[in-house]
Amino acid sequence: MLTWLPESGVLKLKGKRGRTIRLEQIRDVAYLAQLPREHRAIFRVIYGGEGQSYIDYGMAIRDQGYDAAAYLTQLYARRQKRREERSLEAGDEFLSGIKKDDRFVPVVTLCLYYGEKEWDAAVRLFELLDIPEGEEWIYKYLSDYRLNLVHAGNVEPKNYRTGLRQVFELLPFSGDAGKLREYVEQHREEYENVSEETCELLLTFMDDKEMKLFEGKNQYYNKEGGGYDMCTAFRQMREEGIQIGEKRGEERGIQIGEKRGIQIGEERVNQLIRMLLQENRGNEISKSVADRAYQEKLFMEYGI
């Protein structure tokens, strides 16, 4: 069973001279998983998820920070509980704020990368540390952190039965709208009648914020099958993507044209001023600037 957890975690640490240090970590998603085990207590795990559309070269440090914040949150909550219960023994337990046999929920962070390029960032903390050759002795005093990276190259979609299978099937085509549409069309039976949950997952994964496909998901509802037609959704995504591209190109062309027009206008005025100065007609400069008709007359006179 999965229970949603707040994505934002705020920790207030006591610093020197009574100052409070505020540490905030915001995940993409976080859930508490409770896994029933036969004849034993429920095994609980906190799962955090980070979606990456680009390669973050410091991801191993980022995820480690999320995990550390999650453990600290548990620690401070347990200390608060023990203080309220007044159940701590004098001495080490009292000073620690927790009991000797207190245990905490393990934290696992998964990084889902769905970018166009192959992931070439560090997947371990050790890969990011600046340790000169010959100084490897320091490793035995350091704790490594391994990034749990999920991407198109290390996932077998057939191993999943939920909507994640369709997401992992489409991961290799995330950077190519043409191949994506072609793949979906070739597998119409699989994508023309998906569940609402799978529809939302796919639109979240592939959505362009300008298109707002997620908000209009009901237009893809298949009344006959009772599900959602992703073939239509991805076809519309492609068509709207072309329209947005054309619009951006048109706007860019107008901006470039306006900029060039201003530049040409400035060059003509500067040239006119130089020629008026060369012919000792500097007293006409102010008039040419104030009187547009007189300025045009001078342009014609000098052939500018």
Secondary structure in CASP SS format (residue, H / E / C, confidence):
PFRMAT SS
TARGET T0000
AUTHOR 0000-0000-0000
METHOD secondary structure of the structure
MODEL  1
M C 1.00
L E 1.00
T E 1.00
W E 1.00
L C 1.00
P C 1.00
E C 1.00
S E 1.00
G E 1.00
V E 1.00
L E 1.00
K E 1.00
L E 1.00
K E 1.00
G C 1.00
K H 1.00
R H 1.00
G H 1.00
R C 1.00
T E 1.00
I E 1.00
R E 1.00
L E 1.00
E E 1.00
Q E 1.00
I E 1.00
R C 1.00
D C 1.00
V E 1.00
A E 1.00
Y E 1.00
L E 1.00
A E 1.00
Q E 1.00
L E 1.00
P E 1.00
R E 1.00
E C 1.00
H C 1.00
R E 1.00
A E 1.00
I E 1.00
F E 1.00
R E 1.00
V E 1.00
I E 1.00
Y E 1.00
G E 1.00
G E 1.00
E E 1.00
G E 1.00
Q E 1.00
S C 1.00
Y C 1.00
I C 1.00
D C 1.00
Y C 1.00
G C 1.00
M H 1.00
A H 1.00
I H 1.00
R H 1.00
D H 1.00
Q H 1.00
G H 1.00
Y H 1.00
D H 1.00
A H 1.00
A H 1.00
A H 1.00
Y H 1.00
L H 1.00
T H 1.00
Q H 1.00
L H 1.00
Y H 1.00
A H 1.00
R H 1.00
R H 1.00
Q H 1.00
K H 1.00
R H 1.00
R H 1.00
E H 1.00
E H 1.00
R C 1.00
S C 1.00
L C 1.00
E C 1.00
A C 1.00
G C 1.00
D H 1.00
E H 1.00
F H 1.00
L H 1.00
S H 1.00
G C 1.00
I C 1.00
K C 1.00
K C 1.00
D C 1.00
D C 1.00
R C 1.00
F C 1.00
V C 1.00
P C 1.00
V E 1.00
V E 1.00
T E 1.00
L E 1.00
C E 1.00
L E 1.00
Y E 1.00
Y C 1.00
G C 1.00
E C 1.00
K C 1.00
E C 1.00
W C 1.00
D C 1.00
A C 1.00
A C 1.00
V C 1.00
R E 1.00
L H 1.00
F H 1.00
E H 1.00
L H 1.00
L C 1.00
D C 1.00
I C 1.00
P C 1.00
E C 1.00
G C 1.00
E C 1.00
E H 1.00
W H 1.00
I H 1.00
Y H 1.00
K H 1.00
Y H 1.00
L C 1.00
S C 1.00
D C 1.00
Y C 1.00
R E 1.00
L C 1.00
N E 1.00
L E 1.00
V E 1.00
H C 1.00
A H 1.00
G H 1.00
N H 1.00
V C 1.00
E C 1.00
P H 1.00
K H 1.00
N H 1.00
Y C 1.00
R C 1.00
T C 1.00
G C 1.00
L H 1.00
R H 1.00
Q H 1.00
V H 1.00
F H 1.00
E H 1.00
L H 1.00
L H 1.00
P H 1.00
F H 1.00
S C 1.00
G C 1.00
D C 1.00
A H 1.00
G H 1.00
K H 1.00
L H 1.00
R H 1.00
E H 1.00
Y H 1.00
V H 1.00
E H 1.00
Q H 1.00
H C 1.00
R H 1.00
E H 1.00
E H 1.00
Y H 1.00
E C 1.00
N C 1.00
V E 1.00
S C 1.00
E H 1.00
E H 1.00
T H 1.00
C H 1.00
E H 1.00
L H 1.00
L H 1.00
L H 1.00
T H 1.00
F H 1.00
M H 1.00
D C 1.00
D C 1.00
K C 1.00
E C 1.00
M C 1.00
K C 1.00
L C 1.00
F C 1.00
E C 1.00
G C 1.00
K H 1.00
N H 1.00
Q H 1.00
Y H 1.00
Y E 1.00
N E 1.00
K C 1.00
E C 1.00
G C 1.00
G C 1.00
G E 1.00
Y E 1.00
D C 1.00
M H 1.00
C H 1.00
T H 1.00
A H 1.00
F H 1.00
R H 1.00
Q H 1.00
M H 1.00
R H 1.00
E H 1.00
E H 1.00
G H 1.00
I H 1.00
Q H 1.00
I H 1.00
G H 1.00
E H 1.00
K H 1.00
R H 1.00
G H 1.00
E H 1.00
E H 1.00
R H 1.00
G H 1.00
I H 1.00
Q H 1.00
I H 1.00
G H 1.00
E H 1.00
K H 1.00
R H 1.00
G H 1.00
I H 1.00
Q H 1.00
I H 1.00
G H 1.00
E H 1.00
E H 1.00
R H 1.00
V H 1.00
N H 1.00
Q H 1.00
L H 1.00
I H 1.00
R H 1.00
M H 1.00
L H 1.00
L H 1.00
Q H 1.00
E C 1.00
N C 1.00
R C 1.00
G H 1.00
N H 1.00
E H 1.00
I H 1.00
S H 1.00
K H 1.00
S H 1.00
V H 1.00
A H 1.00
D C 1.00
R H 1.00
A H 1.00
Y H 1.00
Q H 1.00
E H 1.00
K H 1.00
L H 1.00
F H 1.00
M H 1.00
E H 1.00
Y H 1.00
G C 1.00
I C 1.00
END
